[in-house]
């Protein structure tokens, strides 16, 4: 579904899949430039609703948004952990990034390895790089 009007209507109707799809579609327009507060807030709104409904991908995407866009590791970590522990591979890889950034090499490797074992090539590359740096 790519019609924004229809997607918004479906999201407003409570469909968590539509909420995530709408948020990700809107997020494509985020550039990191000034003046994007309203767009960021709308993306966060839809992801938060989906996450709070228990939607697995919504939980992962909300945690990722909080980390990448809001740059709030304290807020992001519980959501990312919840998604990773539920098997969301992208959340595992992002957790590796967060823990690497925070300097917790052991947890970074743990989550990179978990994502890599499930086929995430970027996580495998990050794990290999981290192994080289810490050997």
C-alpha positions in Angstrom: 0.0 0.0 0.0 1.7 3.3 -1.1 -1.3 5.7 -1.2 -0.5 7.9 1.8 -4.2 8.8 2.3 -5.3 5.2 2.4 -2.3 4.2 4.5 -3.1 7.0 7.0 -6.7 5.9 7.2 -5.8 2.3 7.8 -3.2 3.4 10.5 -5.8 5.6 12.2 -8.1 2.6 12.2 -5.6 0.8 14.4 -3.8 -1.5 12.0 -0.3 -1.8 13.4 1.2 -3.1 10.1 -0.1 0.1 8.4 1.3 2.2 11.3 4.8 0.8 10.7 4.5 1.0 6.9 3.4 4.7 7.2 6.1 5.6 9.6 8.8 4.0 7.4 7.4 5.7 4.3 7.5 9.1 6.1 10.9 8.4 7.5 12.3 8.1 3.9 12.0 11.9 3.8 14.1 12.5 6.9 17.4 14.1 6.0 18.7 15.2 9.4 18.3 18.8 8.4 16.8 21.5 10.6 13.1 22.0 10.5 12.1 18.3 10.4 10.6 18.3 13.9 7.0 17.7 12.8 8.0 14.9 10.5 10.2 13.3 13.1 7.3 13.6 15.6 4.9 11.9 13.2 7.2 9.1 12.5 7.8 8.6 16.2 4.0 8.7 16.9 3.2 5.9 14.5 6.1 3.7 15.5 5.3 4.2 19.2 1.7 3.2 18.7 2.7 0.1 16.8 5.4 -0.8 19.4 3.0 -0.3 22.3 0.5 -2.6 20.6 3.1 -5.3 20.7 3.8 -5.4 17.0 7.2 -7.1 16.7 8.5 -5.1 13.8 7.1 -1.9 15.3 9.0 -2.6 18.5 12.2 -3.0 16.6 11.7 0.0 14.4 10.7 2.2 17.3 13.9 1.3 19.2 15.9 1.9 16.0 14.3 5.3 15.6 15.0 6.3 19.2 18.6 5.3 18.7 19.3 6.7 15.2 17.1 9.8 15.1 16.5 10.8 18.7 20.0 9.5 19.7 18.6 8.4 23.0 20.2 5.1 24.0 18.4 4.9 27.4 15.0 5.1 25.6 16.1 2.8 22.7 17.7 0.0 24.6 14.6 -1.6 26.2 12.7 -1.6 22.9 15.6 -3.0 21.0 16.2 -5.7 23.7 12.6 -6.6 23.6 12.6 -6.9 19.8 15.9 -8.8 19.7 14.8 -11.2 22.3 11.7 -11.8 20.2 13.9 -12.7 17.2 14.0 -9.5 15.2 17.3 -9.7 13.4 17.5 -5.9 12.6 17.1 -5.1 16.3 20.0 -7.5 17.2 22.3 -5.7 14.7 21.3 -2.3 16.1 21.9 -3.5 19.6 25.4 -4.5 18.5 25.9 -1.0 17.2 24.5 0.6 20.4 26.7 -1.5 22.7 29.7 -1.0 20.5 29.1 2.8 20.7 28.7 2.5 24.5 32.0 0.6 24.7 30.6 -2.7 25.9 32.5 -4.9 23.5 31.1 -8.2 25.0 27.5 -7.3 24.5 28.2 -5.7 21.1 29.8 -9.0 20.0 26.9 -11.0 21.5 24.3 -9.2 19.5 26.4 -8.9 16.3 26.9 -12.7 16.5 23.2 -13.4 17.1 22.3 -11.3 14.0 25.1 -12.8 11.9 24.0 -16.3 12.8 20.6 -15.4 11.4 22.1 -14.2 8.1 22.7 -10.4 8.7 25.9 -9.8 6.6 26.4 -6.3 8.0 26.4 -7.6 11.6 28.9 -10.3 10.5 31.2 -7.6 9.0 30.9 -5.6 12.2 31.6 -8.6 14.4 34.7 -9.4 12.3 35.9 -5.8 12.5 35.3 -5.7 16.3 37.1 -9.0 16.6 40.1 -7.6 14.8 40.1 -4.5 16.9 40.0 -6.4 20.2 42.3 -9.3 19.5 
